[in-house]
Amino acid sequence: MTRLPHLRRDFAASLVVFLVALPLCLGVAVASGVPAELGLVTGIVGGVVTGLMRGSSLQVSGPAAGLTVLVLEAVQEFGLPALGVIVLATGLLQVLMGALRLGRWFRAISVSVVEGMLAGIGLVLIAGQLYAMTGAEAPASGLAKLAGLPGALAGALGDTEALAALGLGVGTLAVLVLWPRLPAAVRTVPGPLAAVGLATGVSVMCALPVATVEISGLLDSVQPPSLDSLTEAAGPGLLATIVAFTLIASAESLFSAAAVDRMHDGPRTAYDKELIAQGAGNTVCGALGALPMTAVIVRSSANVQAGARTRASRVLHGVWLLLFAALLPSVLALIPVPALAAVLVHAGAKLIPVRTVRSLWREHRGEALILVVTAVSIVAVSMFEGVLIGLALAVAKTAWDASHLKLEVVDKGAGPVQAHLSGNATFLRLPRILDSLEALPRDRPVELDLSGLHHLDHACRTALHNWAERHSAAGTEPVRVTSR
């Protein structure tokens, strides 16, 4: 009897999470350029497989908007059969990293890089799905997507079918934006479900000429990787994509876990076990040829807010997805694609941390710069290169901050000039050090005190030695250097 209250809460929470997850699973799949059923397969695996494993008790996994751009690029470059190989290899790498206890190290990744990554994904996702809202085909690159938007929207105004699709998408987006402001009794229905449901009803009743989700059956969509596709995984391009999937999916899942931990008072996340759970889920998804999974903050927060207490809620949500896909596939075929595109536009907008950028700009402009450069790089170049650029900037900023150095000069007008160096002397600060030292009087003796230095690298040591020799040759007395 002591477990009954938990079971009731978990059952109710599982229904809420199911209703939130259903349109998102479909929308992410369609936006990723794969059959809609594969999004449901990933949602089912995320609930039933990952949901049963230890790690984070209340976090919910499934196909994520944050990987949509990367999946679309991979499918366009390597083809749909290769997706299973990529996801399978990603899952195995995640399991290996978890077993090696590397999960906790993902917490060392700069938050600005992660926020920038999500912002870049959000921008590309919004741009791509705005084309889908007009029934048009989006260009391949992020910059081309942004540049072509005005023309695509202008063209939609002169086309009846495109105008109907755009109107339906804008209406869906309006419902999503306004839904949180409605009375609590109305908001018991999740916003994405309400928006897609209303759009589907309008589309059917008005017989609008818009594209709908293509459904071929859950089992028919499952395509395990073939032997040929497995042997092609050794290519450098595919290996780079697998690394990108692994790092981004792992970072997003573990950062989501940290956020979910702040929402409840239950057991904290075991990061290594959670990474193994994510890896197991992705391994199964890869074996089925489905989309990759991550922990998803939207579903996870809905799970916590609905009163979930144990892992049962997320497992049950996977069961409801399976039953719905198996028993009511014809309902999915009625859902208009522009409505799902609007759901993804709304999700993409949430990935852009406008408030965070404003706060960082006021307090930590270097971090704000890293965030913005990472996002712009992802839009301008690609996901993988953009993240690498962000990480390189974060490392460079950390090295610059760690090389804090202070030079104090004491000149009493008579006697030797005293110069005290304290902090960390690295090659990054070398130009500033030498400029300050070379400005010292050359006709007076100098006492250089290095005892306050915590670190003195080889480049600085050599440069200071050479400066002392030059100053001694030009002056009347040699430079006196004292250290610890």
Residue pairs with C-beta under 8 A, 6 or more apart in sequence:
5 309
6 309
6 310
6 312
7 312
9 306
9 307
9 308
9 309
9 313
10 308
10 309
10 310
10 312
10 313
10 316
11 312
11 313
11 316
12 306
12 307
13 303
13 306
13 307
13 308
13 313
14 308
14 312
14 313
14 314
14 315
14 316
14 317
14 319
14 320
15 317
15 320
16 190
16 302
16 303
16 306
17 60
17 299
17 302
17 303
17 306
17 308
17 313
17 314
17 317
18 316
18 317
18 320
18 321
18 324
19 189
19 190
19 193
20 190
20 192
20 193
20 298
20 299
20 302
21 43
21 60
21 62
21 299
21 317
21 321
22 43
22 193
22 321
22 324
23 192
23 193
23 195
23 196
23 335
23 340
23 343
24 62
24 63
24 65
24 192
24 296
24 298
24 299
24 343
24 347
25 39
25 40
25 42
25 43
25 62
25 63
25 321
26 36
26 39
26 40
26 213
26 332
26 335
26 340
27 39
27 65
27 340
27 341
27 343
27 344
27 347
28 39
28 63
28 64
28 65
28 68
28 291
28 344
29 35
29 36
29 37
29 38
29 39
29 40
29 42
29 63
29 291
30 36
30 39
30 132
30 213
30 337
30 340
30 341
31 65
31 68
31 72
31 125
31 128
31 129
31 132
31 340
31 341
31 344
32 39
32 63
32 67
32 68
32 71
32 72
32 75
32 291
33 71
33 72
33 75
33 76
34 71
34 75
34 80
34 83
34 291
35 214
35 216
35 221
36 213
36 214
36 215
36 332
37 215
37 216
37 217
37 218
37 220
37 221
37 325
38 221
38 289
38 290
38 291
39 63
39 290
39 291
40 218
40 321
40 325
41 218
41 221
41 222
41 285
41 288
41 290
41 291
42 62
42 63
42 285
42 290
42 291
42 292
42 293
43 62
43 63
43 318
43 321
44 318
44 321
44 322
44 325
45 281
45 284
45 285
45 288
45 290
45 293
45 318
46 60
46 61
46 62
46 63
46 281
46 293
46 314
46 318
47 60
47 61
47 62
47 314
47 315
47 316
47 317
47 318
47 319
47 321
48 315
48 318
48 319
48 322
49 280
49 281
49 284
49 318
50 61
50 277
50 278
50 280
50 281
50 293
51 60
51 61
51 311
51 314
51 315
51 317
51 318
52 311
52 315
53 273
53 276
53 277
53 280
54 270
54 273
54 274
54 277
55 257
55 269
55 270
55 271
55 273
55 274
55 275
55 276
55 277
55 278
56 257
56 260
56 261
56 269
56 270
56 274
56 295
57 266
57 267
57 310
57 311
58 260
58 263
58 264
58 266
58 300
58 303
58 304
58 308
58 311
58 313
58 314
59 253
59 256
59 257
59 260
59 269
59 274
59 295
59 300
59 303
59 314
60 295
60 296
60 299
60 300
60 302
60 303
60 314
60 317
61 253
61 277
61 278
61 281
61 293
61 294
61 295
61 296
61 314
62 293
62 296
62 299
63 291
63 292
63 293
63 296
64 249
64 252
64 293
64 294
64 295
64 296
65 121
65 122
65 125
65 344
65 347
65 348
65 351
66 117
66 118
66 121
66 248
66 252
66 294
66 351
67 245
67 248
67 249
67 252
67 291
67 292
67 294
68 121
68 125
68 344
69 121
69 124
69 125
69 128
69 142
69 378
69 383
70 241
70 244
70 245
70 248
70 383
70 384
71 83
71 291
71 292
72 128
73 382
73 383
74 82
74 83
74 86
74 241
74 245
75 82
75 83
76 140
77 237
77 241
78 86
78 237
78 238
78 241
80 223
80 289
81 223
81 225
81 226
81 229
81 289
82 225
82 229
82 232
82 233
82 238
83 289
83 291
84 223
84 224
84 225
84 229
84 286
84 287
84 288
84 289
84 290
85 225
85 229
85 230
85 232
85 233
85 238
85 286
86 233
86 238
86 241
86 242
86 245
86 286
86 292
87 245
87 282
87 285
87 286
87 290
87 291
87 292
88 225
88 282
88 283
88 285
88 286
88 287
89 233
89 242
89 246
89 286
90 242
90 245
90 246
90 249
90 279
90 282
90 286
90 292
91 278
91 279
91 280
91 281
91 282
91 283
91 284
91 285
91 286
92 279
92 283
93 242
93 246
93 279
94 246
94 249
94 250
94 275
94 276
94 278
94 279
94 282
95 275
95 276
95 279
95 280
95 283
96 279
97 103
97 246
97 250
97 275
97 279
98 272
98 273
98 274
98 275
98 276
98 277
98 279
99 272
99 276
101 272
102 272
102 275
103 250
103 254
103 271
103 272
103 273
103 274
103 275
103 276
104 271
104 272
106 250
106 251
106 254
106 255
106 271
106 275
107 254
107 258
107 271
109 251
109 391
110 367
110 370
110 390
110 391
110 394
111 255
111 367
112 360
112 367
112 368
112 370
112 371
112 374
112 390
112 394
113 370
113 371
113 374
113 387
113 390
113 391
113 393
113 394
114 251
114 252
114 255
115 353
115 356
115 371
116 370
116 371
116 372
116 373
116 374
116 375
116 378
116 386
116 390
117 248
117 251
117 374
117 375
117 378
117 383
117 386
117 387
117 390
118 252
118 351
118 352
118 353
119 351
119 352
119 353
119 371
119 374
119 375
120 142
120 374
120 375
120 376
120 377
120 378
120 379
120 383
120 386
121 348
121 351
121 378
121 383
122 348
122 349
122 350
122 351
122 352
123 142
123 146
123 348
123 352
123 375
123 378
123 379
124 142
124 145
124 378
124 379
125 344
125 345
125 347
125 348
125 351
126 345
126 348
126 349
127 138
127 142
127 145
127 146
127 149
128 138
128 145
129 341
129 342
129 344
129 345
129 348
130 149
130 152
130 153
130 341
130 345
131 137
131 138
131 145
131 148
131 149
131 152
132 138
132 169
132 337
132 338
132 340
132 341
132 344
133 165
133 166
133 169
133 170
133 338
133 341
133 342
133 345
134 152
134 153
134 155
134 156
134 162
134 165
134 166
134 169
134 338
135 156
135 161
135 162
135 165
135 210
135 211
135 337
135 338
136 152
136 155
136 156
136 162
138 145
138 148
139 145
139 148
142 378
142 379
142 380
143 379
143 380
146 379
153 166
155 162
156 162
156 163
156 165
156 166
157 163
160 209
161 209
161 210
164 208
164 209
164 210
165 208
165 210
165 211
165 336
165 337
165 338
166 338
168 199
168 202
168 203
168 208
168 210
168 336
168 338
168 339
169 338
169 339
169 341
169 342
169 345
170 342
171 198
171 199
171 202
172 195
172 196
172 198
172 199
172 338
172 339
172 342
172 343
173 195
173 342
173 345
173 346
175 191
175 194
175 195
175 198
175 199
176 191
176 192
176 195
176 342
176 343
176 346
177 346
179 186
179 187
179 191
179 194
179 195
180 187
180 191
190 302
192 343
192 346
195 339
195 342
195 343
196 335
196 339
196 340
196 343
199 335
199 336
199 338
199 339
199 342
200 334
200 335
200 336
200 339
202 208
203 210
203 212
203 334
203 336
203 339
204 334
208 336
210 336
210 337
210 338
211 336
211 337
211 338
212 333
212 334
212 335
212 336
212 337
213 332
213 333
213 334
213 335
213 336
213 337
213 340
214 333
215 329
215 330
215 332
215 333
217 329
218 325
218 326
218 329
222 288
222 289
222 290
223 288
223 289
224 287
224 288
224 289
225 286
225 287
225 289
232 238
233 239
233 242
240 384
241 384
243 384
244 383
244 384
244 387
245 292
247 387
248 383
248 387
249 278
249 282
249 292
249 293
249 294
250 275
250 278
252 294
252 295
253 274
253 275
253 278
253 294
253 295
254 269
254 271
254 274
254 275
254 295
256 294
256 295
256 296
256 297
256 300
257 269
257 271
257 274
257 295
258 269
259 297
259 300
260 269
260 295
260 297
260 300
260 301
260 304
261 268
261 269
263 301
263 304
263 305
264 304
266 309
274 295
278 293
278 294
278 295
281 293
282 292
282 293
285 291
285 292
285 293
286 292
298 347
298 350
299 317
303 313
303 314
303 317
306 313
308 314
324 331
325 332
353 371
356 371
357 368
357 371
357 372
360 367
360 368
360 371
361 368
366 397
366 401
367 397
369 393
370 390
370 393
370 394
370 397
371 390
373 389
373 390
373 393
374 386
374 387
374 389
374 390
374 393
375 386
376 386
377 385
377 386
377 389
377 390
378 386
378 387
379 386
380 386
381 389
399 426
399 428
400 428
402 424
402 426
403 423
403 424
403 425
403 426
403 428
403 429
404 423
404 424
405 421
405 422
405 423
405 424
405 425
405 426
405 429
405 432
405 433
406 421
406 422
406 423
406 452
407 419
407 420
407 421
407 433
407 436
407 437
408 419
408 420
408 422
409 417
409 418
409 419
409 420
409 436
409 440
410 417
410 418
410 419
410 420
411 417
411 418
411 441
415 445
416 444
416 445
416 446
416 447
416 477
416 480
417 440
417 441
417 444
417 445
417 446
417 447
418 446
418 447
418 449
419 437
419 440
419 446
419 447
419 448
419 449
420 449
420 452
421 433
421 448
421 449
421 450
421 452
421 453
422 452
422 453
423 452
423 453
423 454
424 453
424 454
424 455
425 433
425 453
425 455
425 456
425 457
425 460
425 464
426 455
426 457
426 459
426 460
427 457
427 459
427 460
429 460
430 459
430 460
430 463
433 460
433 463
433 464
434 463
434 467
437 448
437 464
437 467
437 471
438 467
440 446
440 471
442 471
442 474
442 475
443 475
443 476
444 475
444 476
445 475
445 476
445 477
445 478
445 479
445 480
446 471
446 475
446 479
446 480
447 479
447 480
447 482
448 464
448 468
448 479
448 480
448 481
448 482
449 482
449 483
450 456
450 464
450 481
450 482
450 483
450 484
451 482
451 483
451 484
453 483
464 481
467 479
468 478
468 479
468 481
471 479
472 478
472 479
